């Protein structure tokens, strides 16, 4: 039986194709996404970032693209994702409007492709002349493999692309070279937020990259995207709040009938009444509330839920959530999300944040905890039972918290 937390949100029958245990579309529905964009997918789906071969349903030409590039987009009428079809459509459109520039032969197209930016090679690695490249092109808009003479990166290019960029570039059309300045801008943006990007080159705005806190007393690492920083996500979780990110956190699910939306949220246990009460005061109804071992685990739960419901956005905005959090909402018509089942699955799989206790137990299996080490973490509370005072001994924190602090003390 398919785990409800991992059921495909589109067909509602098959299991998610994500091998990391995350929610998402099944393989059949992923294939359907390719076909919506005019591509007949070949081979099996591996993961969202892997390039997948396809043949264009319109022209039959082969190509490759990752599922991540199309999964959140909506196919627009009259547009194709096939490079050959796009190149042809743009070329034919420009030819009608500006024939003096676009009425060219295949050999002229080959010369335009190479320009001052690229060279082309044959199967043996020898550099092709303009005539040699033209012999390999069927049409003026043909896509060919070229190599940048500056950075040596290879890419598919056409005369259509060069002519279309002529008014917007100073002559170097290589995507790798053009994105270099953008990568430097991203480095500066991360630095402004107190992070050093541990990533070489340009990254898509929504792609998470490794970074670390610039504070010499912190240096904490995390995965975060440009988009997350731009919308106000805390750059460093360790510096973001006084509350210990390694302490237990709460994950909650609230329904807002008036906004026709669900919301997932996380909060530190010490501040639980403030944030949740603020949502309830604005018409929210608390449906689920679960404690998880740390902030990383809470973030893992939140991200899995948001990925599962990404195809069912709500119409909420910042005006609806002046206290923040509208980006963590989805439509009330979206799929059911059982936080309890999801958390149980993440615990079983030892997902990010849920895997720390095992590592601590393995550490102390070699060097067991001593009684004198535990003594500082023993707490006692008194309660009355049948008129008698009963003293109850326990730990002042969770097992994970206590073991982590004991290990830290040993390293001093």
C-alpha positions in Angstrom: 0.0 0.0 0.0 1.4 3.5 -0.9 2.2 5.7 2.0 -0.3 8.6 1.8 2.5 11.1 2.4 4.2 9.8 -0.7 1.2 9.4 -3.0 1.5 11.3 -6.3 -0.5 14.5 -6.0 -1.5 14.4 -9.6 -2.9 10.9 -10.1 -3.4 10.2 -6.4 -2.7 6.5 -7.0 1.0 5.7 -7.6 4.0 6.4 -5.3 6.4 9.3 -5.7 9.3 8.7 -8.0 11.7 10.5 -5.7 14.3 8.0 -4.5 15.2 10.1 -1.5 11.8 9.4 0.0 10.3 12.8 -0.7 6.8 13.4 -2.0 6.2 14.2 -5.6 4.9 13.0 -9.0 5.0 9.3 -10.0 7.0 8.2 -13.0 3.9 8.1 -15.2 2.9 11.6 -14.4 6.5 12.8 -14.9 6.4 11.3 -18.4 3.1 13.2 -18.9 4.8 16.5 -18.0 7.4 15.9 -20.8 4.6 15.2 -23.3 2.7 18.4 -22.3 5.8 20.3 -23.5 5.9 18.4 -26.8 8.6 15.9 -25.8 8.5 12.1 -25.9 10.7 11.0 -23.0 13.2 8.2 -23.5 14.6 5.8 -20.9 13.6 5.9 -17.2 13.4 8.9 -14.9 16.4 9.0 -12.5 16.0 12.2 -10.6 14.9 15.8 -11.2 18.4 17.1 -11.9 19.6 14.4 -14.3 19.4 15.2 -18.1 16.9 12.9 -19.8 16.9 12.2 -23.5 13.7 12.9 -25.6 12.5 13.1 -29.2 10.4 16.1 -30.2 6.8 15.1 -30.9 6.6 17.8 -33.6 9.9 17.4 -35.5 11.3 14.1 -34.2 14.7 15.6 -33.4 16.5 14.3 -30.3 17.4 16.4 -27.3 17.9 16.2 -23.6 16.5 18.2 -20.7 16.1 17.7 -16.9 12.7 17.3 -15.3 13.7 20.1 -12.9 13.7 22.6 -15.8 10.0 22.0 -16.7 8.3 20.6 -13.6 7.0 23.9 -12.2 6.3 25.6 -15.5 3.1 25.7 -17.5 3.3 25.0 -21.2 2.3 28.1 -23.2 0.3 27.8 -26.4 2.4 27.8 -29.6 5.7 27.4 -27.8 8.0 24.4 -27.7 10.8 23.3 -25.5 12.6 21.6 -28.4 15.7 23.6 -29.3 15.3 22.8 -33.0 11.6 23.9 -33.1 12.3 27.1 -31.1 15.2 28.0 -33.4 13.0 27.4 -36.5 10.0 29.2 -35.1 12.0 32.3 -34.2 14.0 32.3 -37.4 10.8 32.1 -39.6 9.1 34.8 -37.6 12.1 37.2 -37.8 12.6 36.4 -41.5 9.1 37.7 -42.2 9.6 40.9 -40.3 13.2 41.7 -41.2 14.3 39.8 -44.4 17.3 42.0 -45.0 19.0 40.6 -41.9 17.5 37.1 -41.7 17.5 36.0 -45.3 20.7 34.0 -45.2 22.2 30.9 -46.7 23.4 27.9 -44.7 27.1 28.9 -45.2 26.3 32.4 -44.0 24.5 30.9 -41.0 27.6 28.8 -40.2 29.8 31.9 -40.3 27.4 33.7 -37.9 27.3 30.7 -35.5 31.1 30.7 -35.2 31.5 34.5 -35.1 34.2 35.7 -32.6 33.0 33.4 -29.8 33.1 29.7 -30.9 34.9 27.0 -32.8 33.4 23.7 -34.0 35.1 20.3 -34.1 34.5 17.1 -35.9 34.4 13.6 -34.3 38.2 13.4 -34.3 38.5 16.7 -32.5 39.8 18.7 -35.5 38.6 22.3 -35.8 36.0 22.7 -38.6 36.1 25.5 -41.2 33.0 27.5 -42.0 32.4 25.3 -45.0 33.0 22.2 -43.0 30.4 23.3 -40.4 27.9 24.3 -43.1 28.1 20.8 -44.6 26.8 19.5 -41.2 23.8 22.0 -41.1 20.5 21.1 -42.7 19.0 24.6 -42.4 20.0 28.2 -41.5 18.5 27.7 -38.1 20.2 24.3 -37.4 21.6 23.7 -33.9 25.2 22.6 -33.8 27.7 21.8 -31.0 30.3 24.6 -30.5 33.1 25.3 -28.1 33.8 28.7 -26.5 37.2 30.0 -27.4 37.5 31.8 -24.0 36.2 29.3 -21.4 36.2 26.1 -23.5 32.7 25.2 -22.5 30.5 23.4 -25.0 26.9 24.1 -25.9 24.3 23.9 -28.6 24.1 27.0 -30.7 22.4 28.3 -33.8 22.5 31.4 -36.1 19.1 32.2 -34.8 20.5 32.6 -31.3 23.4 34.8 -32.5 21.2 37.1 -34.5 18.6 37.3 -31.8 21.3 38.4 -29.2 23.1 40.7 -31.6 21.4 43.9 -30.1 21.8 42.7 -26.5 25.4 41.5 -26.3 28.8 43.0 -27.1 29.8 40.0 -29.2 30.6 37.1 -26.8 27.5 34.9 -26.8 28.8 32.0 -24.6 26.3 31.4 -21.7 29.2 30.4 -19.5 31.0 33.7 -20.0 27.9 35.7 -19.8 26.9 34.2 -16.5 30.3 34.8 -14.9 29.4 38.4 -13.9 26.1 37.1 -12.6 27.9 34.6 -10.4 30.0 37.4 -9.0 26.8 39.3 -8.3 25.4 36.3 -6.5 28.6 36.1 -4.4 28.2 39.7 -3.4 24.5 39.2 -2.6 25.4 36.3 -0.3 28.2 38.3 1.3 25.8 41.1 2.0 23.7 38.6 4.0 26.8 37.4 5.9 27.4 34.2 3.9 30.2 32.9 1.8 29.0 30.9 -1.2 30.8 27.5 -1.4 29.7 27.2 -5.0 31.6 27.8 -8.2 29.9 29.8 -10.9 26.3 30.8 -11.6 23.4 29.0 -10.0 19.7 29.2 -10.9 17.9 31.6 -8.5 15.8 28.8 -7.0 18.6 26.2 -6.7 20.1 25.7 -3.2 23.8 26.0 -2.9 26.2 25.4 -0.1 27.3 28.4 1.9 28.7 29.1 5.4 28.4 31.9 7.9 31.1 34.6 7.7 31.0 35.1 11.5 34.4 33.6 12.8 32.6 32.5 16.0 30.0 30.6 14.0 30.9 29.4 10.6 27.8 27.2 10.4 27.1 25.6 7.0 23.7 25.4 5.2 22.0 24.9 1.9 20.1 28.0 0.7 19.1 29.6 -2.6 19.3 33.2 -3.9 15.5 33.3 -3.9 15.2 32.3 -0.3 17.6 35.0 0.8 15.8 37.6 -1.3 12.4 36.8 0.4 13.9 37.1 3.9 14.8 33.6 4.9 17.4 33.7 7.8 20.9 33.4 6.2 22.3 31.5 9.2 20.1 29.4 11.3 22.6 29.4 14.2 22.8 33.2 14.3 19.1 33.8 13.4 17.7 33.4 16.9 18.7 33.1 20.5 16.8 29.9 20.7 19.1 26.8 20.3 18.6 25.4 16.8 19.5 22.0 18.3 16.7 22.2 20.8 13.3 20.5 20.1 11.0 22.4 17.6 7.4 22.2 16.8 5.8 21.6 13.3 2.2 22.7 12.9 -0.5 22.6 10.3 -3.2 25.3 10.3 -6.3 25.7 8.1 -7.5 29.2 7.2 -11.1 28.8 5.9 -11.5 32.4 5.0 -8.4 32.3 2.9 -9.1 28.9 1.5 -5.6 27.8 2.4 -3.5 25.4 4.5 -0.3 26.5 6.2 2.7 24.6 7.4 4.9 26.2 10.0 7.7 25.6 12.5 8.6 27.3 15.8 10.9 26.8 18.8 9.1 25.2 21.7 9.8 28.2 23.9 8.0 30.5 21.6 5.2 28.2 20.5 2.3 30.2 22.0 3.3 33.5 20.3 3.5 32.4 16.7 0.7 29.8 16.7 -1.6 32.1 18.7 -1.0 34.9 16.2 -2.3 32.6 13.4 -5.3 31.5 15.4 -6.2 35.0 16.3 -6.4 35.7 12.5 -8.9 33.0 11.9 -6.6 29.9 11.7 -7.7 26.5 12.9 -4.9 24.3 14.4 -5.1 20.7 13.0 -1.8 19.1 13.8 1.1 19.9 16.2 4.2 17.7 16.5 7.5 18.0 18.3 10.7 17.1 16.4 14.2 16.9 17.8 15.8 20.1 16.2 15.3 22.9 13.8 16.9 21.0 10.9 14.4 18.2 11.3 11.6 20.8 11.4 12.9 22.4 8.2 13.0 18.9 6.6 9.3 18.3 7.4 8.3 21.7 6.1 10.3 21.4 2.9 8.8 17.9 2.2 5.3 19.2 2.7 5.8 22.2 0.5 7.4 20.1 -2.3 4.4 17.7 -2.1 1.8 20.6 -2.5 3.8 22.8 -4.9 1.3 22.3 -7.7 -1.6 23.6 -5.5 -0.6 27.2 -4.7 -2.8 29.3 -2.5 -3.8 32.9 -3.4 -2.3 34.3 -0.1 0.0 37.2 0.0 1.9 39.2 2.5 -1.2 41.3 3.3 -2.9 38.1 4.6 0.1 37.2 6.8 1.6 40.4 8.2 3.4 38.2 10.8 5.1 36.3 7.9 4.6 32.9 6.4 2.4 33.3 3.3 5.0 31.4 1.2 4.4 28.3 3.3 0.7 28.0 2.3 -1.2 26.0 -0.3 -4.8 25.7 -1.6 -7.4 24.2 0.6 -8.3 22.1 -2.5 -4.8 20.5 -2.5 -4.0 17.0 -1.3 -4.3 15.8 2.3 -1.1 16.0 4.3 -0.7 13.8 7.4 2.1 15.3 9.4 2.2 12.4 11.8 2.7 9.8 9.1 5.2 12.0 7.3 7.3 12.5 10.4 7.2 8.8 11.3 8.5 8.1 7.8 11.3 10.6 8.1 12.3 9.2 11.5 12.4 5.7 10.0 14.5 6.9 7.1 16.7 9.0 9.3 16.2 12.0 7.1 18.1 15.2 7.5 17.8 16.4 11.2 16.4 13.0 12.3 19.8 11.3 11.9 21.7 12.9 14.7 20.7 10.7 17.6 22.0 7.5 15.9 25.4 9.2 15.4 25.5 10.2 19.1 24.6 6.7 20.2 27.3 5.2 18.0 29.8 7.6 19.6 28.8 6.7 23.1 28.7 2.9 22.3 32.5 3.1 22.1 32.9 5.3 25.2 29.8 5.0 27.4 28.4 7.9 29.4 29.7 8.1 33.0 27.4 8.7 36.0 29.3 11.9 36.9 28.8 13.2 33.3 25.0 12.7 33.6 24.8 14.3 37.0 24.7 17.8 35.7 21.7 17.1 33.6 19.5 15.4 36.2 16.4 17.3 37.2 13.8 16.6 39.8 10.2 17.6 40.0 7.7 17.0 42.8 4.1 16.1 42.5 1.3 15.0 44.9 -0.2 11.5 44.5 -3.0 10.4 46.9 -1.9 13.1 49.4 1.8 12.0 49.3 4.6 14.0 47.7 6.4 12.0 45.0 9.8 13.1 43.7 10.4 12.2 40.0 13.9 12.2 38.6 14.6 12.8 34.9 16.8 14.6 32.4 16.8 18.3 31.9 16.7 17.9 28.2 16.1 15.3 25.5 18.4 12.4 25.0 19.9 14.1 21.9 20.5 17.4 23.8 22.2 15.7 26.8 24.4 13.5 24.7 25.4 16.3 22.4 26.4 18.5 25.4 28.4 15.7 27.1 30.3 15.0 23.9 31.1 18.7 23.5 32.4 18.8 27.1 34.7 15.9 26.4 36.3 17.8 23.5 37.3 20.8 25.7 
